[in-house]
Protein backbone atom coordinates (compact mmCIF):
# COMPACT_ATOMS: atom_id res chain seq x y z
CA UNK A 1 0.00 0.00 0.00
CA UNK A 2 1.34 3.42 -0.96
CA UNK A 3 -0.01 6.73 0.34
CA UNK A 4 0.90 10.14 -1.06
CA UNK A 5 0.11 13.01 1.26
CA UNK A 6 1.14 16.39 2.54
CA UNK A 7 2.50 17.38 5.91
CA UNK A 8 1.09 20.46 7.56
CA UNK A 9 3.38 23.42 6.91
CA UNK A 10 3.36 24.28 10.60
CA UNK A 11 5.60 21.29 11.31
CA UNK A 12 8.40 23.04 9.46
CA UNK A 13 8.37 26.51 10.97
CA UNK A 14 6.83 26.14 14.43
CA UNK A 15 10.01 24.72 15.95
CA UNK A 16 12.28 27.24 14.28
CA UNK A 17 13.71 29.61 16.91
CA UNK A 18 14.11 32.44 14.38
CA UNK A 19 10.44 32.15 13.46
CA UNK A 20 9.39 32.11 17.11
CA UNK A 21 11.45 35.24 17.83
CA UNK A 22 10.01 37.05 14.81
CA UNK A 23 6.47 36.01 15.80
CA UNK A 24 6.91 37.38 19.35
CA UNK A 25 8.26 40.69 18.00
CA UNK A 26 5.37 40.91 15.52
CA UNK A 27 2.73 40.28 18.20
CA UNK A 28 4.33 42.82 20.56
CA UNK A 29 4.49 45.48 17.88
CA UNK A 30 0.94 44.75 16.70
CA UNK A 31 -0.28 45.16 20.27
CA UNK A 32 1.58 48.46 20.64
CA UNK A 33 0.06 49.76 17.40
CA UNK A 34 -3.42 48.72 18.48
CA UNK A 35 -3.02 50.75 21.67
CA UNK A 36 -1.56 53.85 20.02
CA UNK A 37 -3.87 56.83 19.61
CA UNK A 38 -2.71 57.52 16.06
CA UNK A 39 -0.03 55.18 14.64
CA UNK A 40 2.18 56.72 11.99
CA UNK A 41 2.46 55.50 8.42
CA UNK A 42 6.00 54.26 9.12
CA UNK A 43 4.79 52.16 12.04
CA UNK A 44 2.06 50.59 9.91
CA UNK A 45 4.58 49.91 7.15
CA UNK A 46 6.96 48.27 9.65
CA UNK A 47 4.15 45.98 10.83
CA UNK A 48 3.39 45.03 7.23
CA UNK A 49 7.05 44.18 6.59
CA UNK A 50 7.16 42.06 9.74
CA UNK A 51 4.06 40.16 8.55
CA UNK A 52 5.67 39.51 5.16
CA UNK A 53 8.80 38.21 6.86
CA UNK A 54 6.69 35.74 8.84
CA UNK A 55 5.16 34.47 5.61
CA UNK A 56 8.66 33.96 4.22
CA UNK A 57 9.53 31.85 7.27
CA UNK A 58 6.37 29.81 6.81
CA UNK A 59 6.79 29.07 3.14
CA UNK A 60 10.55 29.49 2.67
CA UNK A 61 11.69 25.90 2.56
CA UNK A 62 8.56 23.81 2.82
CA UNK A 63 8.95 20.23 1.73
CA UNK A 64 5.41 19.12 2.12
CA UNK A 65 5.33 15.92 0.12
CA UNK A 66 5.15 12.70 2.06
CA UNK A 67 5.34 9.16 0.79
CA UNK A 68 4.28 6.31 3.02
CA UNK A 69 4.85 2.72 2.00
CA UNK A 70 3.50 -0.06 4.18
CA UNK A 71 3.33 -3.73 3.54
CA UNK A 72 0.03 -5.56 3.87
CA UNK A 73 1.47 -7.87 6.53
CA UNK A 74 2.32 -4.95 8.81
CA UNK A 75 -1.13 -3.48 8.32
CA UNK A 76 -2.97 -6.70 9.17
CA UNK A 77 -0.85 -7.17 12.32
CA UNK A 78 -1.84 -3.68 13.49
CA UNK A 79 -5.53 -4.39 12.93
CA UNK A 80 -5.59 -7.56 15.04
N, C-alpha and C positions, 0 to 999 in steps of 0.2 A: 504494500500500500504506500502510495506517495501523496504527500499533501504539500501544496504550494500556498504560502500565506504571507502575511505581512506582520511585522512586529510593530507595536505602537511606537511612534516617534519619541514619546516621553522617555522610553528606556534608554535612549542615547544621550539626552541632554540633562536629565534630572539629576544624575550623579556627578555632573561636571561642576567642579568648584568654581570655575570662571563664570559659568552660567548662573550659579546660585548667587555669587557676589553681584553680578550685574542685575539680577532680579531684585535683590534686596535694595540696591541703589535706586532702581526704577520705582519700586513701590514707595520708598521714602520720599523721593522727589515728587511723585504723583500726589502723595498725601499733602506735602507742603504746598503744591500748586492749588490743590482743592481748598486749602484753608487760607490762601492769600486773598486779599480784598480785590486786587486787580493784577493778575499775573501779566508780565510783559511778554511781548512777542518772542523775545530771545528765550525766555523760560519755556514757553510752549514749544518752540522749535527744538530746544534741548531734550524735552520729554519725547518728542516725536523721533528724534535720532536714537534715543535710548531704546525706544520700542522697536525700531528697525534693527538695532544691534541684537536684541533678544531673538528676533525672528531669524537672524543669521545663525545664531547659536543653535536654534531649534532645527533648522533645515540645512546647516552647513555640510555635514558629512553623514547624512542619514543613509544607512544601508538597511533598507527595510525588507528586503526579500528573505524569505525563510523557506528552507526545503527540509521536510521531515520524511524520512524513509523508515518504515517499520515493517518487520516481517509479520506474517500472519500468525506464526507460532507465538511470538511475544504478545500479540494482541489477544489471542485466545487464553493465554495464561493469566493475563490481567483481568479478564472478564469472569474467570472462575472463582 
